[in-house]
């Protein structure tokens, strides 16, 4: 699965979990744009990921991590978090 489709699935999953409609994002985006993201037709900018995550009341990395978990890379949540933590630790040196 490509990352646009995976992001869309992740966005929809979190939106539904939060019991929000696409219209609830009207402060930061149109319903049409959110629908396009959820269908994998568009790719959001980092600024949009930040704004959407704020509406969902989650950290942007949570939304992106969920998308990468769904993109069939085969990693579990724990494996992905450990990999990112190790890479960050290495890059901070």
N, C-alpha and C positions, 0 to 999 in steps of 0.2 A: 504494500500500500504506500502511495506517495505521501509526503509530509503534509501537503495541502489537505488531502482527504482525512488524514489522521488528525490534523489540527481541528478540522470541522467536526469530526466525531467527538473529540475531546471537549470542544466548546459546547456542543449540544448536550453532552453528558452532564457537564457541570451546570449548565443553565437549567436543565430539567431537575437536577438534584437540588438546586436552589429555588425551585418552583418559580422560575422566571419565564416570561414570554420574550419573544424577540423585540417586542415593542418596549420592553423595560430598558433597553439600551439606547433609547432615543436621545438621551443626554449626550452620548458619545458617538452615536452612529445611527444610520437608518435601519429599519427592519429589513429592507432589501439587501443591504450590505451584510448584515448578520446572517441572513439566509444564504447569501452567496458564499460566505465563509464556511458555514455549516455543510454546504454541499461540495466544498473543496474547489469551488470555481475561482476563488480569489485567495491571495496570500496577504496577510496583514503586515503592516509595518510594525517596527518595535514600539512606536508610539501608540498604535492601535491596540497591540497586545497589552500594553500598560493600562490603557483606558478601559478596555474590556475586562481585564482582570480586576481592576478597581471596582467596577460595577458588580462583579461576581464575588467581591470581597475575598479574593485569594491572591497569593503572590504570583506574578507573571511566570516565574520558573515552574510553579505547580502546573499551570496550564500547558506550558511547553513540554514539561516532563511527561505529562499524561499523553500528549500528542506523540512524543517519541516512543512511549511504551506501546502505543497502538500502531506504530508504523512498521510492525513486524521485525524489529531488530532482534527479537528473541530474548531480550533482557527482562529480568523481573524488576520490580520497583526497587528492591534492595540493591540489586546489582547496578542499576542505573545510578542511584544515589551514591553508592560507594565509588563508582567510576568517576563521577563528577567531583566528589569530595577529594579523591586522590589527585585528579588533574588540577583542581584549584590549589591544593596544597603545594603541588610541584611548581605551579606557575607563580605562586606568591614568593618563592624563595629568591 
